[in-house]
Amino acid sequence: MGEIVFIGKKRRFTLDEAKQLLPTVRRVTERAIKTVEKVRHKRRSTPKIMDGQQYEEATQAVIGTWAEQIERLGCEPKGLWLVDFDYGDGYYCWRYPEIGLDYSHNYDEGFGGREPIN
């Protein structure tokens, strides 16, 4: 099945739309996490080849690419592996490794104000 990709335009999601997009968000996130783990392994196994600064730069590049990909889907990266889906009155909120899209929060509350979606 093909994926619908929204190029760089922030949008508002219904709960169903956000849930439909979540598997794509999850795949993008899992891919980035695996890449960070490879960079970490390279740093540990070959410290003479990759110093601390190179490790930090490589890790930040992966995270930056992840954030850009999430934004291209119309979502908002809000922290490391944390994604918000704007629904007009706040955000549906997902954080890796959560399975489903089960939380939301108002615009002004952030992650600490997450509550289960009714």
VENVENFEN-V175205 format. One record per pair of residues at least 12 apart in sequence whose C-alpha atoms are under 8 Angstrom apart, sorted by the first residue. I is the first residue (numbers start at 1). GAP is how many residues later the second one is. D is the distance in Angstrom with one decimal. If there is no record, write none. Layout:
i = <I:I>
gap = <GAP:GAP>
d = <D:D>
This chain:
i = <3:5:5:6:6:6:7:7:7:8:8:8:8:9:9:9:9:10:10:10:10:10:11:11:11:12:12:12:12:13:13:13:13:14:15:15:18:18:18:19:19:22:22:25:26:28:28:28:29:29:29:32:32:32:35:36:36:39:39:39:40:43:63:70:81:81:82:82:82:83:89:89:90:90:90:90:91:91:91:91:92:92:93:93:93:102:102:103:103:103:104:104>
gap = <21:67:68:66:67:68:65:66:67:63:64:65:66:62:63:64:65:61:63:64:65:66:63:64:75:73:74:75:76:72:73:74:75:73:72:77:67:74:83:81:82:78:79:45:70:38:41:42:37:52:67:30:31:34:27:23:26:16:19:20:15:12:17:13:14:15:12:13:14:12:17:18:14:15:16:17:13:14:15:16:12:13:12:18:21:14:15:12:13:14:12:13>
d = <7.8:7.3:5.7:5.8:4.8:5.9:4.6:6.3:7.2:5.7:3.9:6.6:6.0:7.5:6.6:7.6:5.3:7.2:7.9:4.3:6.3:7.8:5.4:7.3:6.8:7.1:5.0:4.9:6.1:6.4:6.0:4.9:7.8:6.1:7.6:7.6:6.5:7.7:7.8:7.6:6.3:7.8:7.4:6.8:7.5:6.9:7.4:7.7:6.8:6.5:7.5:6.3:7.0:6.2:7.1:5.9:6.7:7.0:7.1:7.0:7.4:6.5:7.7:7.7:5.8:5.6:5.9:4.4:6.6:6.2:6.5:7.0:7.2:5.7:4.1:4.6:5.4:5.5:6.2:6.7:4.1:6.7:7.1:7.7:7.5:5.7:5.5:5.3:4.4:5.1:6.4:6.0>
